[in-house]
């Protein structure tokens, strides 16, 4: 299918605010506006965030979060102003539908600036509350793996020429390959926890993950765009503190894309020229200090840490059903029956579904960078060796020091 100027211009049009959250280290609550187009888009945003506004239970949760958020703003953030009458518009204050608030936060008309600011304010509190509610322990890795992978598999396909592609049938970029990390080994988890300053299991973000490798460096940015555009990741559910970009000069790329799109729309260049020029202009970033001391300075990738709300059947209900059948059979002694009834009474629950957020890690890079990352100081083996040394010092420092002292004596 021939690529038109309009199609190409749309492909390379970016929501830079969302891109900064995804790979620039910016927190979603620092955004000053959203880009929700209509009610359908708002509903999709909520669904992929983790809550379906058409589901009565989810709708009730959303309404509860809205009420609690306004109450928090009133009670803790601006009680005097609220009492004096400085309050949000009634339609936002009384809203039981988050779509209304999302659309208000996306309204850029000058006369709606204050209303938009109120909408953004309450969304920041709502998002924070949703995170607090979702930090429950989550154990079903199999369910998480299936549900997370399914979001991506819908957008990975081979075209008519057999090329591996990422995106939709209408618009996509060519990939070299995709590598899946389906589960982190027990040993890897133990090693990571031993060398981490915060020695807790919640800090393991890459139990599941994937590495997306493009043919061209510039296409890395389109892959990141598609992650959000096709709802494979929900950008408010990305961890800005763990966003890394050691691959592309974002500011230079942004300048070049905007310049080339303008030239394309004015007819000064053709679609094939746009692509060739952009590939030539896209340059790697100048590498500096790394946050992770075990990651080599030569490792090049765009890295995102995301989370997805996972739901799975409550396994305790199956156990309760078996216990009820055992009691109903009446084949045990009265004492055993009473014990079973007391256990059932203590463990009784009507929670049919367990839900919680599960983290996963994404890496995006081009083919050339992937090849460089696999050798030398940037290789995974070197990374592991660095972790082992750090864990060794932490765990065995006293033992090793005493052994050295004994030998010297």
Secondary structure as GFF3:
##gff-version 3
##sequence-region A 1 409
A	DSSP	alpha_helix	5	11	.	.	.	ID=ss1
A	DSSP	alpha_helix	16	23	.	.	.	ID=ss2
A	DSSP	three_ten_helix	28	30	.	.	.	ID=ss3
A	DSSP	alpha_helix	39	49	.	.	.	ID=ss4
A	DSSP	alpha_helix	56	72	.	.	.	ID=ss5
A	DSSP	pi_helix	73	77	.	.	.	ID=ss6
A	DSSP	alpha_helix	79	83	.	.	.	ID=ss7
A	DSSP	alpha_helix	90	93	.	.	.	ID=ss8
A	DSSP	alpha_helix	98	105	.	.	.	ID=ss9
A	DSSP	three_ten_helix	110	112	.	.	.	ID=ss10
A	DSSP	alpha_helix	113	133	.	.	.	ID=ss11
A	DSSP	alpha_helix	141	153	.	.	.	ID=ss12
A	DSSP	beta_strand	156	158	.	.	.	ID=ss13
A	DSSP	beta_strand	164	167	.	.	.	ID=ss14
A	DSSP	beta_strand	172	181	.	.	.	ID=ss15
A	DSSP	alpha_helix	186	195	.	.	.	ID=ss16
A	DSSP	three_ten_helix	201	203	.	.	.	ID=ss17
A	DSSP	beta_strand	209	214	.	.	.	ID=ss18
A	DSSP	alpha_helix	219	229	.	.	.	ID=ss19
A	DSSP	three_ten_helix	235	237	.	.	.	ID=ss20
A	DSSP	three_ten_helix	240	242	.	.	.	ID=ss21
A	DSSP	beta_strand	244	245	.	.	.	ID=ss22
A	DSSP	alpha_helix	250	265	.	.	.	ID=ss23
A	DSSP	alpha_helix	271	281	.	.	.	ID=ss24
A	DSSP	beta_strand	302	313	.	.	.	ID=ss25
A	DSSP	alpha_helix	315	329	.	.	.	ID=ss26
A	DSSP	alpha_helix	334	347	.	.	.	ID=ss27
A	DSSP	beta_strand	353	366	.	.	.	ID=ss28
A	DSSP	alpha_helix	367	373	.	.	.	ID=ss29
A	DSSP	three_ten_helix	376	378	.	.	.	ID=ss30
A	DSSP	alpha_helix	380	408	.	.	.	ID=ss31
###
